[in-house]
Amino acid sequence: METLETSLLDGPVNTPVFDSALDETLRLTAAPFITREVVQEKTLHMANGQEYLLRKGDRVCLFPFNSPQMDPEIYQEPQKFKYDRFLNDDGSVKRDFYKAGRRLKYYTMPWGAGTNGCVGKQFAINTIRQFVYMLLTNCDLELCDPNAPMPEVNASRYGFGMLQPEGDLLVRYKPKSTL
């Protein structure tokens, strides 16, 4: 029988709940600025009807943390962590999100989007998956203080990638005993 560890090393494994929790974590913590140079003149049409003329050579800076990632029209209670936000009721992966009645192609952008997306995305995701699997299968974990509040995020890091917590959430761990 193939183990999850082997599957992770050999290729993708079907873990929709974990994938949803990871997507939700990234939605709440990835806050990069995405900058682009305009290569040809274009009118940018906004969802609210506004239009902007982008001239060749202009620099555009997007901040996807505000929209789409924290937009209450796209995500109900966007400040709240919901591990199953990216799952349909039947447990399948949810990829249909809407704004102003239109389906969004890019509903979250922690890795950028389109042809300019992060080239290391799959490596990072696989590394996170392997780390979490190894931690959960090899260690017993518990909060040092089960009543400790979650640390707030440091808002001064907006635009620099991942938001860091203001403090620590202490965890006690020990290797699992083997029989």
Backbone bond lengths (Angstrom), bond angles and torsions (degrees), N, CA, C in turn:
res aa  C-N    CA-C-N  psi(-1)  N-CA   C-N-CA  omega(-1)  CA-C   N-CA-C  phi
1 M - - - 1.446 - - 1.520 109.25 -
2 E 1.333 116.92 133.34 1.453 121.81 -179.23 1.524 109.80 -76.91
3 T 1.321 116.08 132.56 1.461 119.60 179.14 1.518 109.48 -88.36
4 L 1.339 115.71 162.50 1.462 120.49 176.98 1.527 109.98 -61.24
5 E 1.325 116.70 -38.28 1.461 120.76 179.39 1.528 110.44 -57.78
6 T 1.317 117.19 -46.82 1.460 120.83 178.62 1.518 110.20 -64.50
7 S 1.326 117.09 -41.94 1.457 120.42 179.71 1.522 111.04 -60.37
8 L 1.329 117.13 -43.22 1.458 120.05 -179.49 1.518 111.53 -62.31
9 L 1.312 116.58 -35.57 1.457 119.74 -179.27 1.521 111.59 -77.74
10 D 1.320 116.96 -30.86 1.460 121.20 -176.88 1.523 113.81 -86.94
11 G 1.316 118.56 -22.39 1.457 120.60 -178.55 1.511 111.24 160.00
12 P 1.320 116.24 -173.58 1.462 120.60 -175.73 1.532 111.91 -62.13
13 V 1.312 115.07 144.59 1.446 121.65 176.17 1.528 106.50 -124.60
14 N 1.312 117.57 150.25 1.453 122.01 -175.40 1.531 110.49 -82.13
15 T 1.334 117.21 101.02 1.465 122.94 179.65 1.528 108.68 -132.18
16 P 1.335 118.41 69.60 1.466 120.02 -173.27 1.529 114.49 -62.14
17 V 1.334 119.02 -35.97 1.465 120.14 -179.83 1.528 109.91 -68.49
18 F 1.330 116.70 -46.50 1.465 119.22 176.86 1.524 110.71 -60.94
19 D 1.327 117.42 -44.08 1.468 121.05 -179.49 1.528 110.73 -61.09
20 S 1.331 117.24 -40.37 1.459 120.59 177.86 1.526 110.84 -64.45
21 A 1.334 116.96 -43.78 1.471 120.66 178.62 1.528 110.72 -62.94
22 L 1.329 117.51 -39.18 1.461 120.78 177.32 1.526 110.86 -66.62
23 D 1.328 117.57 -45.70 1.473 120.90 177.16 1.524 110.62 -58.10
24 E 1.328 116.50 -41.88 1.465 120.88 179.88 1.526 110.96 -66.57
25 T 1.310 117.46 -40.97 1.467 121.26 177.11 1.519 110.42 -61.15
26 L 1.318 116.71 -45.95 1.467 120.34 179.40 1.524 111.20 -66.22
27 R 1.327 117.68 -37.56 1.462 121.03 178.04 1.523 110.60 -58.93
28 L 1.331 116.56 -38.52 1.462 121.35 -176.64 1.528 114.12 -86.12
29 T 1.326 118.18 -17.81 1.468 119.30 -173.27 1.523 115.27 -120.66
30 A 1.320 118.78 -17.04 1.465 120.22 -179.86 1.527 108.55 -87.41
31 A 1.328 116.17 117.76 1.465 120.21 -176.61 1.528 110.95 -136.30
32 P 1.339 117.39 58.26 1.465 119.00 179.62 1.531 111.60 -85.21
33 F 1.320 115.52 155.79 1.462 120.48 165.70 1.518 106.13 -86.61
34 I 1.301 117.09 138.30 1.459 121.62 175.62 1.522 106.49 -112.51
35 T 1.325 117.15 117.18 1.468 120.56 -178.50 1.521 109.64 -110.96
36 R 1.315 113.90 142.68 1.463 121.14 178.80 1.518 109.20 -141.94
37 E 1.327 115.52 150.75 1.456 121.25 172.43 1.522 107.82 -98.78
38 V 1.324 116.51 134.48 1.456 121.73 179.07 1.529 107.65 -75.72
39 V 1.336 116.60 123.01 1.470 120.69 -177.33 1.525 112.84 -96.79
40 Q 1.330 117.24 -16.53 1.463 120.43 172.88 1.520 108.30 -151.05
41 E 1.322 116.07 148.20 1.453 120.56 -178.64 1.529 110.30 -57.34
42 K 1.331 114.52 137.94 1.470 119.43 -176.64 1.521 109.15 -154.60
43 T 1.317 115.96 143.51 1.460 120.72 172.26 1.519 107.48 -94.23
44 L 1.332 115.58 125.03 1.456 122.01 -179.75 1.528 107.85 -95.82
45 H 1.329 117.14 118.70 1.459 123.46 -179.42 1.525 108.74 -97.27
46 M 1.324 116.34 120.64 1.458 121.83 -179.45 1.533 110.22 -89.69
47 A 1.340 116.42 158.99 1.465 121.68 -178.73 1.532 111.71 -61.56
48 N 1.349 117.05 -29.37 1.462 119.72 -177.91 1.533 112.92 -86.90
49 G 1.334 117.28 5.64 1.462 120.98 177.47 1.519 114.53 98.98
50 Q 1.327 117.90 -14.57 1.463 119.84 178.58 1.520 109.83 -67.95
51 E 1.334 115.68 152.75 1.457 121.52 177.01 1.521 109.27 -129.69
52 Y 1.320 115.88 145.14 1.457 122.16 177.66 1.518 108.46 -130.91
53 L 1.326 116.41 134.73 1.455 121.13 175.80 1.518 107.85 -89.38
54 L 1.328 115.95 119.00 1.463 121.40 176.17 1.522 107.09 -101.27
55 R 1.328 115.25 120.73 1.461 120.24 -177.86 1.528 110.34 -92.27
56 K 1.309 116.30 150.12 1.462 120.97 176.50 1.529 108.49 -55.56
57 G 1.350 115.80 130.66 1.458 121.23 -179.47 1.520 113.56 95.61
58 D 1.331 118.39 -16.66 1.468 120.55 176.18 1.526 109.52 -64.02
59 R 1.309 116.33 153.96 1.464 122.13 173.69 1.523 107.49 -107.76
60 V 1.320 115.85 133.37 1.459 121.89 179.51 1.520 107.82 -115.14
61 C 1.320 115.76 135.97 1.463 121.16 178.37 1.521 107.83 -120.72
62 L 1.334 116.39 120.06 1.462 122.56 178.22 1.528 108.57 -103.86
63 F 1.307 115.37 146.22 1.460 120.94 175.94 1.519 107.85 -128.28
64 P 1.356 117.56 84.92 1.461 121.03 -173.67 1.519 114.84 -66.01
65 F 1.337 118.12 -11.62 1.461 119.46 179.37 1.528 110.30 -61.77
66 N 1.348 117.33 -41.77 1.469 120.27 179.09 1.516 111.07 -71.24
67 S 1.289 116.79 -48.92 1.461 120.79 178.35 1.517 106.87 -146.89
68 P 1.272 117.22 120.28 1.455 128.88 20.00 1.533 116.00 -94.22
69 Q 1.322 119.28 -17.94 1.463 121.02 -163.72 1.528 115.66 -60.81
70 M 1.328 118.79 -31.53 1.461 121.08 -178.29 1.529 112.26 -116.75
71 D 1.307 117.18 20.24 1.457 122.52 -177.44 1.535 110.19 -81.03
72 P 1.350 118.48 118.15 1.463 120.32 -178.85 1.530 113.76 -67.15
73 E 1.327 117.50 -16.67 1.462 119.10 175.88 1.539 110.59 -74.88
74 I 1.319 115.83 -26.41 1.470 121.05 -179.82 1.528 110.60 -93.18
75 Y 1.333 116.51 -43.01 1.459 121.97 -177.36 1.522 109.70 -122.39
76 Q 1.328 116.23 120.52 1.459 120.38 175.58 1.524 108.36 -65.96
77 E 1.312 117.62 133.33 1.468 123.78 -177.15 1.537 110.50 49.47
78 P 1.335 117.65 65.25 1.459 120.11 -172.80 1.532 115.28 -64.62
79 Q 1.329 118.99 -22.69 1.471 120.37 179.34 1.520 112.71 -79.94
80 K 1.325 116.91 -12.67 1.459 121.86 -176.02 1.531 110.29 -91.92
81 F 1.342 116.01 136.45 1.468 120.87 175.58 1.518 108.98 -77.58
82 K 1.334 116.50 123.04 1.465 122.42 175.95 1.528 106.85 -128.49
83 Y 1.319 115.87 104.31 1.470 120.86 -174.34 1.528 112.58 -58.01
84 D 1.325 117.75 -26.77 1.466 120.88 -176.26 1.536 113.10 -103.37
85 R 1.312 117.45 17.76 1.471 121.66 -178.30 1.533 112.03 -58.86
86 F 1.317 117.53 -30.70 1.460 121.90 -176.84 1.535 112.03 -101.27
87 L 1.344 116.00 27.58 1.466 122.20 176.32 1.525 109.21 -123.99
88 N 1.322 116.01 142.32 1.464 121.12 171.43 1.522 108.21 -79.29
89 D 1.326 116.38 169.61 1.471 120.76 -179.75 1.523 112.93 -58.31
90 D 1.346 117.14 -29.16 1.467 120.44 -179.47 1.534 112.77 -86.15
91 G 1.345 117.01 4.36 1.464 121.13 178.81 1.520 114.35 89.89
92 S 1.332 117.95 -4.05 1.471 120.52 177.93 1.535 109.89 -77.95
93 V 1.309 115.23 163.60 1.460 121.52 -177.70 1.528 110.18 -68.77
94 K 1.331 116.10 130.86 1.464 121.82 178.88 1.522 108.75 -95.37
95 R 1.315 116.27 122.78 1.462 121.67 179.72 1.533 112.15 -129.38
96 D 1.338 117.03 7.51 1.460 120.70 -179.73 1.520 109.94 -106.53
97 F 1.329 115.39 107.88 1.461 122.68 177.51 1.522 107.08 -126.86
98 Y 1.336 115.93 146.33 1.459 120.77 -171.65 1.523 111.88 -129.86
99 K 1.336 115.46 150.09 1.465 123.35 171.26 1.517 106.64 -139.25
100 A 1.332 115.58 130.02 1.469 121.97 -178.73 1.528 110.80 53.19
101 G 1.343 116.78 36.29 1.455 121.67 177.29 1.516 114.99 78.50
102 R 1.321 117.62 0.77 1.471 120.99 -179.66 1.522 110.04 -107.77
103 R 1.337 115.17 135.73 1.466 120.99 177.70 1.520 108.98 -68.72
104 L 1.324 116.31 133.83 1.466 121.68 -178.51 1.522 111.18 -91.20
105 K 1.309 115.68 135.11 1.467 120.62 174.69 1.529 109.05 -78.26
106 Y 1.327 116.56 -40.92 1.468 122.19 179.86 1.523 108.33 -118.83
107 Y 1.324 116.94 96.19 1.460 122.01 -176.84 1.524 112.27 -96.72
108 T 1.305 117.45 -9.85 1.453 124.10 172.27 1.526 106.30 -156.10
109 M 1.331 116.59 142.74 1.470 118.67 -174.63 1.530 113.16 -136.81
110 P 1.322 119.06 53.68 1.462 118.59 178.70 1.527 112.87 -68.04
111 W 1.318 116.88 -19.02 1.464 121.59 -177.49 1.527 111.25 -112.12
112 G 1.331 118.30 14.06 1.457 120.65 -171.22 1.521 107.39 83.49
113 A 1.330 115.77 -162.15 1.466 118.09 -176.90 1.519 110.94 -154.56
114 G 1.324 114.48 155.40 1.460 121.28 174.46 1.515 112.87 63.21
115 T 1.337 115.44 -145.23 1.466 120.57 -177.35 1.523 112.50 -69.01
116 N 1.333 117.22 -14.57 1.461 120.94 179.51 1.521 112.92 -100.85
117 G 1.328 117.00 16.51 1.457 121.01 177.97 1.524 110.98 -68.57
118 C 1.298 116.03 161.79 1.465 122.35 -178.76 1.526 110.89 -61.14
119 V 1.322 116.78 126.24 1.465 120.48 -179.69 1.532 111.57 -72.66
120 G 1.319 117.31 -18.52 1.460 121.05 -179.84 1.518 114.04 -95.91
121 K 1.329 117.34 10.43 1.465 121.69 -176.21 1.528 112.17 -54.19
122 Q 1.320 118.85 -54.25 1.468 121.46 -176.90 1.524 111.69 -63.87
123 F 1.326 116.99 -37.70 1.461 120.25 176.99 1.528 110.00 -62.32
124 A 1.333 116.77 -45.46 1.464 121.05 179.92 1.526 111.09 -63.08
125 I 1.317 117.18 -46.16 1.471 121.07 -179.91 1.524 110.48 -61.69
126 N 1.321 117.00 -45.66 1.472 119.70 179.59 1.522 111.59 -64.65
127 T 1.319 117.57 -36.19 1.462 121.34 178.17 1.524 110.25 -65.75
128 I 1.321 116.74 -44.47 1.468 120.77 177.86 1.520 109.88 -61.22
129 R 1.322 117.05 -45.94 1.473 120.97 -179.33 1.530 110.75 -59.92
130 Q 1.314 116.82 -45.63 1.466 120.01 -179.39 1.521 111.00 -64.30
131 F 1.334 116.98 -42.43 1.464 120.24 179.95 1.528 110.96 -61.86
132 V 1.338 116.79 -48.34 1.470 120.47 -179.32 1.523 110.25 -62.05
133 Y 1.320 117.52 -44.33 1.468 120.40 178.95 1.534 110.68 -59.97
134 M 1.322 116.87 -48.34 1.470 119.91 -178.53 1.528 110.90 -63.49
135 L 1.325 117.45 -40.39 1.456 120.96 179.56 1.527 110.95 -64.00
136 L 1.328 116.81 -47.06 1.466 120.49 -176.65 1.525 113.01 -72.01
137 T 1.318 118.47 -29.45 1.462 119.63 -179.54 1.520 112.71 -87.33
138 N 1.328 117.83 -21.00 1.459 120.13 -175.55 1.526 115.13 -109.37
139 C 1.341 117.61 -9.63 1.464 119.58 -175.65 1.523 111.66 -133.40
140 D 1.326 114.72 147.12 1.459 121.71 167.82 1.519 106.04 -93.35
141 L 1.326 116.12 130.28 1.461 121.76 -176.46 1.512 110.69 -120.90
142 E 1.336 116.36 145.57 1.461 120.95 171.68 1.524 108.36 -155.22
143 L 1.325 114.98 150.21 1.459 119.68 175.44 1.517 108.97 -70.95
144 C 1.318 117.71 136.91 1.464 120.65 176.72 1.528 110.00 -63.74
145 D 1.332 116.06 -38.19 1.469 121.89 176.00 1.523 107.76 -127.84
146 P 1.335 118.17 100.10 1.466 120.73 -177.62 1.529 114.04 -59.30
147 N 1.334 117.47 -19.38 1.466 121.31 179.80 1.521 113.26 -96.40
148 A 1.316 117.69 2.85 1.467 121.03 -178.98 1.528 109.94 -66.06
149 P 1.328 117.44 136.98 1.474 119.68 177.96 1.527 110.67 -75.85
150 M 1.315 115.23 154.63 1.460 120.02 175.17 1.526 108.07 -67.20
151 P 1.322 119.11 135.08 1.467 120.32 177.46 1.532 110.93 -64.17
152 E 1.311 115.87 145.01 1.463 121.52 175.24 1.521 108.74 -72.53
153 V 1.333 116.17 159.50 1.463 120.36 177.20 1.524 109.77 -85.71
154 N 1.321 114.91 148.89 1.456 122.23 179.48 1.525 108.60 -83.04
155 A 1.335 117.14 103.43 1.459 121.98 -175.89 1.531 112.97 -66.70
156 S 1.315 118.09 -16.20 1.469 119.69 179.95 1.530 111.91 -70.19
157 R 1.336 117.54 -10.23 1.465 121.27 -179.43 1.524 113.12 -92.17
158 Y 1.353 118.50 1.58 1.460 120.01 177.38 1.519 109.88 -53.36
159 G 1.320 115.86 131.41 1.453 121.20 178.25 1.510 114.44 95.11
160 F 1.331 117.95 -10.92 1.464 121.25 -176.21 1.519 112.94 -107.89
161 G 1.317 118.11 21.04 1.462 120.08 178.60 1.506 111.70 104.20
162 M 1.317 117.54 -119.77 1.463 121.94 -175.69 1.525 111.06 -83.73
163 L 1.332 115.77 135.99 1.459 120.73 175.88 1.522 108.56 -77.02
164 Q 1.313 115.64 134.78 1.462 121.32 -178.74 1.524 109.52 -100.38
165 P 1.329 118.29 149.62 1.471 119.94 177.47 1.524 111.10 -73.89
166 E 1.333 115.50 154.94 1.474 121.44 177.64 1.523 111.44 -70.97
167 G 1.322 117.04 -26.37 1.459 120.60 -178.08 1.516 110.29 -147.07
168 D 1.307 115.41 -166.26 1.464 121.20 -177.74 1.524 111.03 -106.95
169 L 1.295 115.64 153.07 1.457 123.35 169.95 1.528 104.39 -115.29
170 L 1.318 115.84 104.76 1.457 120.02 -171.72 1.527 111.94 -74.90
171 V 1.321 114.65 133.40 1.456 122.89 -178.65 1.525 108.29 -126.23
172 R 1.325 115.40 136.28 1.459 121.62 175.72 1.524 106.83 -99.64
173 Y 1.317 116.75 135.88 1.465 119.51 179.38 1.521 109.36 -140.23
174 K 1.315 113.60 155.31 1.462 120.10 174.78 1.517 107.34 -152.66
175 P 1.315 117.12 151.84 1.468 119.33 177.77 1.520 110.50 -61.23
176 K 1.323 115.04 141.28 1.466 119.20 176.95 1.526 108.76 -68.10
177 S 1.307 114.32 141.28 1.464 117.20 177.57 1.513 109.47 -77.51
178 T 1.302 116.22 139.60 1.464 121.24 179.52 1.514 108.68 -104.59
179 L 1.312 116.05 140.67 1.478 120.73 179.72 1.495 110.71 -103.30
